[in-house]
Amino acid sequence: MGPANATPGTAAPTRAERRGYVVPAALVRPLMRSLVRQRWEHTDRIPRTGAILAVNHISEIDPLSVAHMVYNQGLLPTIMAKAELWKVPGLKQMLQSTRMIPVDRSRDGGRSLEAARAALAAGRVIVVYPEGTVTRDPDGWPMAARAGAVRLALQTGAPLVPVGQWGIQELLPYPTHALKPFPRKTARMVVGEPVDLDDLRDVPLTATVLRTGTDRMMDAVTDLVAQLRGEPAPEGRWNPMTGRREPRA
């Protein structure tokens, strides 16, 4: 199955879209700078004309850190986030002004994927957390992932770029929800090379194809996390459905 819809980056973000980020950026950027030291590596690997970033999820505050990194590259981050966040007063308005994409995890994700395709065509950067939630791996490693990011990449032709992060979880550990700003933490992030999906394009989008692509994506993300942690990743990936680390099929 070949790329569907418009090629990523065929249109530039509008002035109205950029204006929607002015107030959130004025709040988030100084906040993140005050809370953590941020260290970003290889941000030049993020395409300027629309891309999908697949990021490991280690803290409920890390979407702010990722959005900060993307915005500081002169790009507009569009995060695919759980729909429940749109029910929070104040936060809802910020999410709407920056055109974030709600994902209803209890229903078909077709509407959110359609919104993501439109954002890619407008040259925006889609931030996806393939794990669907903060990792449940006892040691914080990336866990088993869903196939939505790979499906989106194969349907649109957009580059799928892995991003690994580590350190931000020390600021807001999961699941305690207790902010720990002292001593000041360091949040590190490294951007990888796009995941090679060439052999999976122009073929039927089967479950096997999606699983193959998803395994490649999560291998790339895990390798980046291992690089940041300075230690090898364990064998297999944590499966939240079974509550144990399992080898790849």
C-alpha positions, 0 to 999 in steps of 0.5 A: 500500500503506497503513501496516502493523502498529501506528501508531508510538507507540501504546505507551510504552517499558517500564521494562525497556527504559529500564533497558537503557540505564542502563549503556551511557549511563553509559559512552557519554555521558561518553566522547563528551563527552570526545572531541568537542565535539558541536553539535546543531541542530533536535533538536526535529524528532524526533517523540516518538512513534516515527520513523525517522532516516536518517543519513549514515555517515562514521565507524565511531564515529558510531553512538555520537554519533547514539545520544548525540544521540537519548538526550539528547532523552529518547528511546530510540535503536534502531540497525539495525547489521550483524549482525557486531557481535553477535559482538564480546564485551562489545559483544554484551551492550550491543547486546542490553540496548539492543535494537539490531537486527542486519541480516544483509546477506547474507540477506533483511532481513525479520526486521530490518524486522519488529523495526524495526516492533515498535520503532516501535510501542513509540515508539522511534526507529529509526536507519538508515544507508541507505548500508549502510556508511561512505561510500566517496565520496572526499570523504565525501559521502552515496553511493547508498542502499538502500531499506529505510528508505523501505520501513519508513516506507511500511509503518508510516506512521512519519515519515522524518526526515533527519539530516546529520552532519559532523566526527566522521570527523576523530576516527576516519577511515575506513578507518585505524581510528586514533583522533585525539583531539587536537586536540579535534574538533567533531562537528556534527549537524542534523535536517531536516524529515520527508521528504514521502512522502505521494504514495507512500503507499496505492499499490503498493510498487513498485521505482519507488516505493521508488527515488523515496522513497529519492532524496528521502531522500538528497537531504534528507540530502545537503542537510543535510550541505552545510549543515554543510560550507558548500559545495554537494554535487557532482552525482550520488552515488557508486556503490560498485558502479561506483566512480564518482559517477553522476547519478540515473536 
